[in-house]
Amino acid sequence: MNPSPRANPLKRQALAFAVLSAVSFVGYLGLTALFHEVLNISTWLSVPIAMTCMTLFNFVTLRLFIFDNHAGRWTVQLAGFLASIVGFRAAEYACFLLLSGVLSIPYLPAYAGILLVSAVCKFVFLRQVLFAQKTTSPVLAETTP
């Protein structure tokens, strides 16, 4: 008998995160094309507008639906989310420079591998740190004033 996805929140969250990643990819490209091709906004503005829209969409989706964390202060979580985006992008680029530039690994396989590893790291960070469910451990509750 197969347990339902609700029985294992980690699997449910991982699957939802993967789907959100695919939706985000399409959303980034689709919004950029919409703003440029349909609304005649320059590409120099279309890309950052699409990035802003999708970043906010991702934050709301992650917070409310994937990790179901209504307890944390949304402003603190948004600030942490934005900082994590900058941190992950910087780490991805540093790894790209190392693998492709220093170790001469072809850029496409290097970048694909980096993005895959980064996605797993983002999921762990978001689940375990940023949107972690705060549970009160009886041991901690006894020692905490």
C-alpha positions in Angstrom: 0.0 0.0 0.0 1.4 3.4 -1.0 1.2 6.1 1.6 -0.4 9.3 0.4 1.8 12.3 -0.4 0.3 14.1 2.7 1.8 11.3 4.8 5.3 12.4 3.9 5.6 16.2 4.0 9.2 16.1 2.7 8.3 14.3 -0.5 5.3 16.6 -1.0 7.3 19.7 -0.5 10.2 18.5 -2.7 7.7 17.7 -5.5 6.0 21.0 -5.1 9.3 22.8 -5.1 10.3 21.1 -8.3 7.0 22.0 -10.0 7.4 25.6 -8.7 10.9 25.7 -10.3 9.5 24.6 -13.6 6.7 27.1 -13.4 9.2 29.9 -12.5 11.3 29.1 -15.5 8.3 29.5 -17.8 7.1 32.5 -15.9 10.4 34.4 -16.1 10.6 33.8 -19.9 6.8 34.3 -20.5 6.6 37.5 -18.5 9.7 38.9 -20.2 8.3 38.1 -23.6 4.9 39.5 -22.7 6.3 42.8 -21.4 8.6 43.2 -24.5 6.7 41.7 -27.4 3.1 42.7 -26.4 3.5 45.7 -24.2 6.5 47.1 -26.1 8.6 47.6 -23.0 12.4 47.4 -23.6 14.2 44.2 -22.8 16.3 46.2 -20.4 13.2 46.8 -18.3 11.2 43.7 -19.2 13.7 41.3 -17.6 13.9 43.1 -14.2 10.2 43.5 -14.1 9.7 39.8 -14.8 12.3 39.0 -12.2 10.6 41.1 -9.6 7.1 39.6 -10.3 8.4 36.0 -10.3 10.5 36.5 -7.1 7.4 37.8 -5.3 5.3 35.0 -6.7 7.9 32.4 -5.6 8.1 33.9 -2.1 4.3 33.8 -1.6 4.0 30.3 -3.1 6.9 29.0 -0.9 5.7 30.6 2.2 2.0 29.9 2.0 1.6 26.7 0.0 4.8 24.7 -0.2 6.2 25.2 3.3 2.9 26.4 4.8 4.5 28.8 7.2 2.1 31.5 8.3 3.7 31.8 11.8 6.9 33.7 10.9 6.9 37.4 10.3 6.6 37.8 6.5 8.9 40.8 6.4 11.7 39.0 8.1 11.2 36.0 5.8 11.0 38.2 2.7 14.3 39.9 3.7 15.9 36.4 4.3 14.5 35.2 1.0 15.9 38.1 -1.0 19.3 37.8 0.8 19.4 34.1 0.0 18.8 34.8 -3.7 21.8 37.0 -3.8 23.9 34.5 -1.8 22.9 31.5 -4.0 23.5 33.4 -7.2 26.9 34.6 -6.0 27.8 31.0 -5.0 26.6 29.7 -8.3 28.7 32.1 -10.2 31.8 31.4 -8.1 31.3 27.7 -8.7 30.9 28.3 -12.4 34.1 30.3 -12.5 35.9 27.5 -10.7 34.6 24.6 -12.7 34.5 26.2 -16.1 37.3 28.8 -15.8 39.9 27.1 -13.6 39.1 23.4 -14.1 38.2 23.9 -17.8 35.0 21.9 -17.6 32.7 22.8 -20.6 30.4 25.6 -19.5 27.0 23.9 -20.2 27.6 20.7 -18.2 29.3 22.7 -15.5 26.4 25.2 -15.2 23.7 22.5 -15.4 25.4 20.6 -12.6 25.7 23.8 -10.5 22.1 24.7 -11.0 21.0 21.2 -10.0 23.1 21.2 -6.8 22.0 24.7 -6.1 18.3 23.8 -6.3 18.8 21.0 -3.8 20.7 23.4 -1.5 18.0 26.0 -1.8 15.3 23.5 -1.0 17.2 22.4 2.2 17.9 26.0 3.2 14.3 27.2 2.6 12.8 24.2 4.4 15.2 23.9 7.3 16.0 27.6 7.9 13.9 30.2 6.3 10.5 28.6 6.4 11.2 26.1 9.2 8.2 25.1 11.3 8.9 26.2 14.8 8.1 23.4 17.1 8.5 23.5 20.9 10.5 20.6 22.1 9.5 19.5 25.7 13.2 19.5 26.6 13.8 23.0 25.2 10.5 24.2 26.8 11.7 23.2 30.2 15.1 25.0 29.9 13.8 28.1 28.2 12.6 30.9 30.4 
